[in-house]
Amino acid sequence: MTNNDELLTVARTNGAYGVRGWIRIVPFEDGEVLALTKRWWFTDMRGDTRTVNVSELKVHGNALLAKFEGVDNKEDADRMRGRISVLREDFPELEGDEHWAVDILGCRVVNREGIEIGTVVDIGDNGVQDILKIEAPKESDRAGKVYLIPVVEQYVDEMDTENGLITVDWQPDWY
């Protein structure tokens, strides 16, 4: 068993699919982590966590369909209500300048002059590119202000997720 603090929740279950034990999985992002990782952890509605072995996985629209070993009928699948997590260490390696969203959340954001803009609290998109939602520091005169910065070359200079720092071409009064 692993410490639950090491697990990152990446999806939720959404009931049975059919009568043979398949379970609907709703990923919080695109499901890539689930498709590429081998170990999944299931946390039920009571908070009990255990590993699950996925014997088959299929894409079904925006969701996934999973067949867990030992879950062979609709009744067993319906009891599998809860969250799906993976260990951060099990995330696949990314290439080039790609980053997992979980590594971006919580990063400090500074501009080219070193002025702190705030902290990344969420990542959204506008259909064309990702958008960083950044909250200004609570101790600043901008407390409560929110910045929405597109993740494009013109605005984001560097994402150093190892050090938790993102450098942008943005000014503190652009909210």
Secondary structure, 3 states (H helix, E strand, C coil): CCCHHHEEEEEEEEEEECCCCEEEEEECCCCHHHHHCCCEEEEECCCCEEEECEEEEEEECCEEEEEECCCCCHHHHHCCCEEEEEEHHHCCCCCCCCCCHHHHCCCEEEECCCCEEEEEEEEEECCCCEEEEEECCCCCCCCCCEEEEECCCCCEEEEECCCCEEEECCCCCCC
